[in-house]
Amino acid sequence: MQKKLIALAVAGLVSTGAFANSTAVTVYGVADLSFDFVKTSGGVAGSQTGTYTRVSSNSSYIGFKGTEDVGNGMKALFQFENGVGADTGAMFNSARDTYAGLAGAYGDIKLGTLTTPTRALGGAVDVNAGWAGIGSSAALTNTSGFDTRQTNTAQFTSANFSGFSGALAYISGENKTASGNPAKADGRAWDLGLNYNNGPILAGLTYANGKARDGVDSQTKNTRVAGAYDFGMGSVRALWNQVKFENNVGLNSKQTTWGLGGTFNAAPNGKVIAQYYKLGNVNGTSNTGAKLFELGYEHSLSKRTVLKAIYARINNDNASAANFATNPVNNVLAGNDPSGFQVGIRHAF
């Protein structure tokens, strides 16, 4: 009864214009669901997962955002965005870009959980909407952790100047253990990106550096170059990424990923999507690489609703266990090759 009264009170406030002078709020989101057939093959005899079916929510989400003019050419802005497990009905099951900030003529600064430059560039050249689904290139590019959203982050993003823009993110070492001991806080990191996006051309360069408090001065260094060109009937995309792991006891390594992708408008409302990514061996270690292949078709029913059919496969070397980034296949062991076919619908609102 109490919950009903509270709900009625809130509804009454909204209907009577109690918030008429507050920031205008936009509700938005994506419902992306598919019916999948997935399995693993290869690897040690008996380690494979037989074909099984599932309904998958491919990074569905709901968000609330708004701005307020605060004068002198400045705007306050905010966003609360959370993942939705549309296949299970689970609400707010993962944190997405959530922040508050200020924007002006030269750019904006945000505080919160953010997509930093490295992740933004990777998603920009992937052929999948929202960088989601079984064919997402993040399966092989996220070797450093910078392809995930970063918590406790401050980021400045410049305005666009004739196609050029830049962004700098500082990821603080705020996270603490359950005991709250600040001496066990995570290390700090930063992520820098420079982009050109004008007409049919997109190009970007990012560099990220993270330092851990582990007693051996461990550092993760990630360099990424990517671009895309839209030629009207379709597009071509490319990415090169290298991550280096270094510390002061000489345990250093690096691993490189590269990929090519493209789209082709095969019909007035339909397009073919395809991409190939290769993860190289960790230097000095054999059989630690993997390959990703994706081929799909998307048919637009409207500007906001798309039907899709996608096939994707990862071929792992004997010592690699790469898996789909979105909704991984169960029990993938070193040398197993996950593959899948999905048909689905994506609706944006």
Beta strands, then each sheet from edge to edge (+ up, - down):
strand 1: 24-41
strand 2: 52-57
strand 3: 61-71
strand 4: 74-85
strand 5: 90-95
strand 6: 98-104
strand 7: 107-114
strand 8: 150-158
strand 9: 164-171
strand 10: 189-198
strand 11: 201-211
strand 12: 219-230
strand 13: 234-246
strand 14: 253-267
strand 15: 270-279
strand 16: 290-300
strand 17: 305-316
strand 18: 337-348
sheet 1: 2+ 1- 3+ 4- 5+
sheet 2: 2+ 1- 18+ 17- 16+ 15- 14+ 13- 12+ 11- 10+ 9- 8+ 7- 6+
end
